[in-house]
Amino acid sequence: MYYKTNWAWRLAHEKTKLQAKYPGYQVLSSSSERQKVYSAEEIEQITMYKKVDSLIGKLPAGSSVHTDCGN
């Protein structure tokens, strides 16, 4: 389970495997710290979609629903 606890070793190992199989292959890695936070508008929209999804889940089987969600 060493590969699960040592990211630097695992990345190097995977790069080596891929470069051997696909010469010229470039591996790009990203950090979760680089992701931007959601805007207030995005949070509001996600919350609305969750509420709609929750309501749809409570409908009787066989019901049909049109969801526009304002888009």
KAVENMO-V944484 format. One record per residue. PHI is phi in radians with two decimals (999 if undefined). OMEGA is omega in degrees with one decimal (999 if undefined). D_FIRST is the distance of its C-alpha to the first C-alpha in whole Angstrom. Layout:
BEGIN
<<PHI/OMEGA/D_FIRST> <PHI/OMEGA/D_FIRST>>
END
This chain:
BEGIN
<<999/-179.4/0> <-0.99/-177.1/4> <-1.08/-179.6/5> <-1.43/-175.0/6> <-1.86/-177.2/7> <-2.17/-175.3/9> <-1.10/-178.6/12> <-1.07/179.5/14> <-1.14/-177.8/12> <-1.11/179.2/11> <-1.08/178.8/14> <-1.08/179.7/16> <-1.10/179.8/14> <-1.14/177.2/15> <-1.04/-179.5/18> <-1.05/179.7/19> <-1.06/-177.7/18> <-1.20/179.7/20> <-1.20/176.1/23> <-1.22/-177.9/23> <-1.38/-177.7/24> <-2.26/-179.3/26> <-0.97/-179.2/28> <1.50/179.4/29> <-1.17/179.5/26> <-1.98/179.4/26> <-1.67/177.1/22> <-1.96/176.2/23> <-2.10/-177.9/21> <-2.31/178.6/22> <-1.85/178.2/22> <-1.13/179.0/23> <-1.22/-178.3/25> <-1.49/-178.6/27> <-1.34/179.0/28> <-1.34/177.4/31> <-1.36/179.0/32> <-1.20/174.4/34> <-1.35/178.3/38> <-1.03/179.2/40> <-1.13/179.5/41> <-1.14/178.5/38> <-1.11/178.3/37> <-1.07/-179.2/40> <-1.16/178.6/40> <-1.08/179.1/36> <-1.07/179.4/38> <-1.09/179.9/41> <-1.08/178.4/39> <-1.11/179.4/37> <-1.12/179.0/40> <-1.09/179.5/41> <-1.06/178.8/38> <-1.12/179.3/38> <-1.17/179.7/42> <-1.09/179.3/42> <-1.12/-178.7/39> <-1.61/-179.7/42> <-1.26/176.5/45> <-1.10/178.8/46> <-1.01/178.1/45> <1.58/178.5/47> <-1.27/174.7/48> <-2.05/-175.6/48> <-2.45/173.7/47> <-1.84/178.6/48> <-1.98/179.5/46> <-1.68/179.0/47> <0.96/175.4/45> <1.32/179.4/48> <-1.82/999/46>>
END
